[in-house]
Amino acid sequence: MENDERTLKELATPDPFLFNTWGDMKRMFLEKFFLASRTTTIKKEMLDKATFWRNSARVLGMIQQTVCHVSTSSNQ
C-alpha cells in the first residue's frame, strides 16, 4: 500500500529536473507504462496505415486524372 501511495504522489508532483525536453518526457512515460515491444508494434501499425492512405490517395489521384483526360479527349 505504501508503495502505491508513493507512486501516486510522485505522479502528482513530478520532479521539474527529471526531463529537459518534451521528447525526454515522452520517452520516460513510454518506458514506464508501455513495453518496448508494444510501442514498436503500435508505431509499425501506424506507419502501415499512413503508407496505405498515402498510396491510396496517390492511386485515386491518378484515376481521377485519367478519367478527366479521357472525358476531355472524347469531347473534342
PENOR-V829890 format. One record per residue. N is the residue number from 1. RES is the residue in three letters. PSI is psi in whole degrees, 0 to 359 (NA if undefined). BURIAL is b if it has 9 or more other C-alpha atoms within 8 Angstrom, else e. Layout:
n:N res:RES psi:PSI burial:BURIAL
n:N res:RES psi:PSI burial:BURIAL
This chain:
n:1 res:MET psi:316 burial:e
n:2 res:GLU psi:318 burial:e
n:3 res:ASN psi:319 burial:e
n:4 res:ASP psi:318 burial:e
n:5 res:GLU psi:319 burial:e
n:6 res:ARG psi:319 burial:e
n:7 res:THR psi:317 burial:e
n:8 res:LEU psi:319 burial:e
n:9 res:LYS psi:319 burial:e
n:10 res:GLU psi:319 burial:b
n:11 res:LEU psi:326 burial:e
n:12 res:ALA psi:328 burial:e
n:13 res:THR psi:81 burial:e
n:14 res:PRO psi:149 burial:e
n:15 res:ASP psi:124 burial:e
n:16 res:PRO psi:341 burial:e
n:17 res:PHE psi:11 burial:e
n:18 res:LEU psi:326 burial:e
n:19 res:PHE psi:154 burial:e
n:20 res:ASN psi:333 burial:e
n:21 res:THR psi:167 burial:e
n:22 res:TRP psi:321 burial:e
n:23 res:GLY psi:319 burial:e
n:24 res:ASP psi:316 burial:b
n:25 res:MET psi:316 burial:b
n:26 res:LYS psi:315 burial:e
n:27 res:ARG psi:315 burial:e
n:28 res:MET psi:320 burial:e
n:29 res:PHE psi:312 burial:b
n:30 res:LEU psi:320 burial:b
n:31 res:GLU psi:325 burial:b
n:32 res:LYS psi:320 burial:e
n:33 res:PHE psi:349 burial:e
n:34 res:PHE psi:140 burial:b
n:35 res:LEU psi:146 burial:e
n:36 res:ALA psi:320 burial:e
n:37 res:SER psi:324 burial:e
n:38 res:ARG psi:317 burial:e
n:39 res:THR psi:325 burial:b
n:40 res:THR psi:317 burial:e
n:41 res:THR psi:316 burial:e
n:42 res:ILE psi:315 burial:e
n:43 res:LYS psi:318 burial:e
n:44 res:LYS psi:317 burial:e
n:45 res:GLU psi:319 burial:e
n:46 res:MET psi:318 burial:e
n:47 res:LEU psi:317 burial:e
n:48 res:ASP psi:318 burial:e
n:49 res:LYS psi:319 burial:e
n:50 res:ALA psi:318 burial:e
n:51 res:THR psi:317 burial:e
n:52 res:PHE psi:311 burial:e
n:53 res:TRP psi:323 burial:e
n:54 res:ARG psi:315 burial:e
n:55 res:ASN psi:321 burial:e
n:56 res:SER psi:316 burial:e
n:57 res:ALA psi:321 burial:e
n:58 res:ARG psi:315 burial:e
n:59 res:VAL psi:316 burial:e
n:60 res:LEU psi:323 burial:e
n:61 res:GLY psi:319 burial:e
n:62 res:MET psi:320 burial:e
n:63 res:ILE psi:316 burial:e
n:64 res:GLN psi:317 burial:e
n:65 res:GLN psi:318 burial:e
n:66 res:THR psi:315 burial:e
n:67 res:VAL psi:316 burial:e
n:68 res:CYS psi:319 burial:e
n:69 res:HIS psi:316 burial:e
n:70 res:VAL psi:318 burial:e
n:71 res:SER psi:324 burial:e
n:72 res:THR psi:329 burial:e
n:73 res:SER psi:323 burial:e
n:74 res:SER psi:340 burial:e
n:75 res:ASN psi:343 burial:e
n:76 res:GLN psi:NA burial:e
